[in-house]
Amino acid sequence: MSAIAGILKQDGQPVGADESRALLESLSFYKHDQLDSLHAGSLFLGSALRWVTPESVSEQLPRRHAELGLTIVSDAILDNRDELAALLQLDSAEACDLPDSEYILLSYYKWGSRTPEFLLGDYAFAIWDEAERQLFAARDPLGNRTLYYTQGRGGFAFCSAIAPLLSLPSHDKQLNQSWLAEFLTIPMMLDSTDVGATAYADIRQLPPSSTLVFRDGKLLTAGYDSKLIPDDPVLYQSNAEYEEAFRELFDAAVQTRLRTHRRVAATLSGGLDSGAVVGFAAEPLKAAGKKLYTYSYVPATDFTQWKSRSRLADESPYIRATVAHVGNIEPGYYAFDDMSSYSELDEWLSILESPYKFFENSFWIKGIYEEAARHDTGVLLTGARGNNTISCGSALDYYILLIRRARLLTFYKELRSYSRVMGVGRKKILSVIGRNTFPAPFASKHNDAPLLIHPDFAQRTKVMEKLHSQDVGLTVSGRDGFEERRYYFRSPALLNMQGSSGAKLLMRYGIAERDPTADVRVIRFCMGIPLDQYVQNGMDRALVRRITKGYLPDEVRLNQRVRGVQGADWLHRVAGSWNRVRSELEQLCQDPTASSLINTSQIKAYLAQANEPGKVESAFRDEYRYLMKCLIAYRFLKQFTA
């Protein structure tokens, strides 16, 4: 695992010493065990290598294979090494010790530009091909590793991060106004519909599931089919066969992600996704003589939980039940009392190199990485994408589909079961289903929530016209949960947004975030099976509940009535700094640059209403969330122009 970078000059011009030095010095900022480079005339490659896997300790990056005429630099951790070893006809004893970069290099020698089709895992790599006189690069299907690039002034440069490219002497930093306009306009958790764009005008990123070729001064990018959504359905004869097949597949996905000579840790909530990952990881680690260390966020010690029978801010009772049941876990519970979404704002902007929208959970995510780094963690397991894979299955969405498909007998049986499981009367459930099955014919489909963008800036950039036909939250979505996940896995922009943050955290803290719920094989299985595997006998998220029998305690596994609300105390933590937040937003309204880009009229209106940051319920009010997003955008603009 490493931060990688490179420069390739056109027409045989040598890479200048000032350029190579600037790039390598910038790479040294990222967590690494070994800093190395290769400089050969018009080619420069650099790597800040972090030893995460046992094989990476002896890895040499950049690595030139003289016999093959190939030079590689990579940021990769592969999950199908055994399969690749067989396809490449490697000696089994030799294959065990080879670093992942060598597998990629040999794969490229065999398959050329088709190489990504044979790789499973998280990766971004670049290979200089001496015979073809070209640089070939690729990025994994989910965007779990990043690769940025810039072209101009006689050459091409790339890097895992943006900051090193900004350090190049030839670089002229400019704000990408089109990108910023989309960021401020799109209501959903998405930066931009242009997945190749960044906040910097002349720096682009290689999208997930994409390759890049730079040859003779010409740049060509292309997508490859990662087949996240299978062409054919995945069908078995019985529930037992589905469960056995999926349990075997998920177990393999977890075990391949335990490959590190450092600590293995996991984020653990009181829910099913992280619980399933922990449940499957603890036993193989025990067999290897290792403990599983878990990191769990709990609310601030002075936070008072609101009264609710179905929502829970403090999930620690369920977490403790999982820890006790699974065993071989060294748990950690962290309130991070000295941290907030406000206190960590500048650090997050530095890590992500762009503004962001997920501020409610930002403080504890960063806190967990800091704690894990202090304990020399190599791998941090998560279940971050589980909602779209293993734990998909809203019962109400499924019941609406049954009605629309006229499967009324099945619907009636499910309704009775669901009513019993949830302890809710059938009439109440029917009223909810009816409103969503047969929406009001004249209901507005426009999302009336105020936008962050200044109306004049929106008009100048014509962003509304650009996004009019895009499904980005400006209109009310008609997708149910099952359609939503298809949309997600077909959207490189959404995949990139989630994958990039993990890649940036790896570079900062030296910890590889590994998510078995996002294993490509797991995704294909979950996208291919019939929907009735997800909802059965009144049980939502039925697949993961069934396959974790014995792995998780029933009070967690079968819990359908209580859901955790992570980050519910975000505003409680910010309340003590609210006067500073207010003051900074007032400065924004007076700033000539920011006030021409951000909707200051709405800021002033919401500031007049936002007078109760200390109330627990205020955390869910639109005005506070809106103001925080504006503040994040303002801080980014100030850093950009500094």
Sequence and secondary structure as in RCSB ss.txt:
>XXXX:A:sequence
MSAIAGILKQDGQPVGADESRALLESLSFYKHDQLDSLHAGSLFLGSALRWVTPESVSEQLPRRHAELGLTIVSD
AILDNRDELAALLQLDSAEACDLPDSEYILLSYYKWGSRTPEFLLGDYAFAIWDEAERQLFAARDPLGNRTLYYT
QGRGGFAFCSAIAPLLSLPSHDKQLNQSWLAEFLTIPMMLDSTDVGATAYADIRQLPPSSTLVFRDGKLLTAGYD
SKLIPDDPVLYQSNAEYEEAFRELFDAAVQTRLRTHRRVAATLSGGLDSGAVVGFAAEPLKAAGKKLYTYSYVPA
TDFTQWKSRSRLADESPYIRATVAHVGNIEPGYYAFDDMSSYSELDEWLSILESPYKFFENSFWIKGIYEEAARH
DTGVLLTGARGNNTISCGSALDYYILLIRRARLLTFYKELRSYSRVMGVGRKKILSVIGRNTFPAPFASKHNDAP
LLIHPDFAQRTKVMEKLHSQDVGLTVSGRDGFEERRYYFRSPALLNMQGSSGAKLLMRYGIAERDPTADVRVIRF
CMGIPLDQYVQNGMDRALVRRITKGYLPDEVRLNQRVRGVQGADWLHRVAGSWNRVRSELEQLCQDPTASSLINT
SQIKAYLAQANEPGKVESAFRDEYRYLMKCLIAYRFLKQFTA
>XXXX:A:secstr
 EEEEEEEEGGG    HHHHHHHHHHHTTS  SEEEEEEETTEEEEEEE   SGGGGG  SSEEETTTTEEEEEE
EEES HHHHHHHTT  HHHHHH  HHHHHHHHHHHHGGGGGGG  EEEEEEEEETTTTEEEEEE TT  S  EEE
EETTEEEEESSSHHHHTSTT    B HHHHHHHHH  SS S S TT  SBTT EE  TTEEEEEETTEEEEEE  
  SS SS    SSHHHHHHHHHHHHHHHHHGGG  SSEEEEE  SSHHHHHHHHHHHHHHHHTT  EEEEEE   
TT      SSEES  HHHHHHHHHHH SEEEEEE  TT  TTTTHHHHHHHHSS  S GGGHHHHHHHHHHHHHT
TEEEEE  TTGGGTTT   HHHHHHHHHHTT HHHHHHHHHHHHHHHT  HHHHHHHHHHHHS  TT   B  S 
 SB HHHHHHHTHHHHHTTS SSSB     HHHHHHHHHT HHHHHHHHHHHHHHHHHH  EEE GGG HHHHHH
HHHS GGGTSBTTBSSHHHHHHTBTTB HHHHT  S EE TTTTHHHHHGGGHHHHHHHHHHHHH TTGGGTB H
HHHHHHHHH   TTSGGGGGSHHHHHHHHHHHHHHHHHHHH 
